[in-house]
Amino acid sequence: MMSKTWQKPLLAVLLVLAIVFPMIAANDYYIYVMSLAYIMAIAAVGLNLILGYTGQLNLAHAGFMAIGAYTVGILTVDYGVPYWIAFVVAGVLSAVIGFFAGLLSLRLKGHFFSIFTLCVGFMIYLIIEKSDALTHGTVGIIDIPAPTGIGPIRFDNTWSQYYLVLFFLVVSLWLMSRIVHSLLGRAFVAIRNGEDLAETLGINLMRTKVLAFVLSTFYAGMAGALYAGFVRFIGPAMALESHTFDMIAFILVGGIGTLFGPLLGAILLTWLTQSLQFLQDFRMIVFGPLLILLVMYFPQGLIGYWRERQARRAAASMQDRRLKRSVIGSQQEVSTNA
């Protein structure tokens, strides 16, 4: 595993590259695509908490992202609420609905839980599609205002919105790092490794899983709120389970149960999808086999594979040092006896 000595410098270099990216990008389209990748990464980081760390497959995650997006769209367009107030409401509302959905769904285990959440996601989609008076139905919501400025800072162009999304991505990753490396994070991992064992350790299974679900849906709502202010148009399709599967793919490619795996997967797959746009409906013929090969040969994701490789190198290095010490000790013993 990578030495902690190198972690902070590497993260600093990556952050600097993210900051200077708009300056070296060929045009605003690349900045736009990278911003979308960051937004999807925030949602995927939330999904990774319940899937990668707690071991529960929530198939309604895109629905909660849609709740956040529609909350911003409805409040800003229909009621003239300032964007940042709508942004906070979006995250809180997604978390509150996630709390009640978690109370019901987390009583089930395994694939029963996944099937239940799939139904929850479909219900969210139907409510959005059929509620013409509230959500504008199949027409969707257009002309959603961009995030309002903060003091002298304005978010009225692609560059400024890119840095806004980057800021929330960094904050989201920092908060998730604090969570997963805390005692609560260890409780999540204990549940993933075995609920019976976790319960014998004194962990309240239901309360801990519901908390993970709520935190996960809060991230989804926040990502949806950013998406609405960035794209400025939303429709019922964003609540479909296909978008949840996209986020699962991000996690699997990057590394399930790792902090930066969802971010790496979101960036790689978003750019790959954009690169294959010229194939239109046939792009999945290329994208599908590539994803299958990645899952087959890198089952722990790219970051998981890299960690395993580093661990093997460290173990081999340790074994070599032990062998050298053993040889030196034997030579010294022979010399002493002589």
Secondary structure, 3 states (H helix, E strand, C coil): CCCHHHHHHHHHHHHHHHHHHHHHCCCHHHHHHHHHHHHHHHHHHHHHHHHHHCCCCCCCHHHHHHHHHHHHHHHHHHHCCCHHHHHHHHHHHHHHHHHHHHHHHCCCCCHHHHHHHHHHHHHHHHHHHHCHHHHCHHHCEECCCCCCCECCECCCCHHHHHHHHHHHHHHHHHHHHHHHCCHHHHHHHHHHHCHHHHHHCCCCHHHHHHHHHHHHHHHHHHHHHHHHHHHCEECHHHHCHHHHHHHHHHHHHHCCCCCCHHHHHHHHHHHHHHHCHHHHHHHHHHHHHHHHHHHHHCCCHHHHHHHHHHHHHHHHHHHHHHHHHHHHHHHHHHHHHC
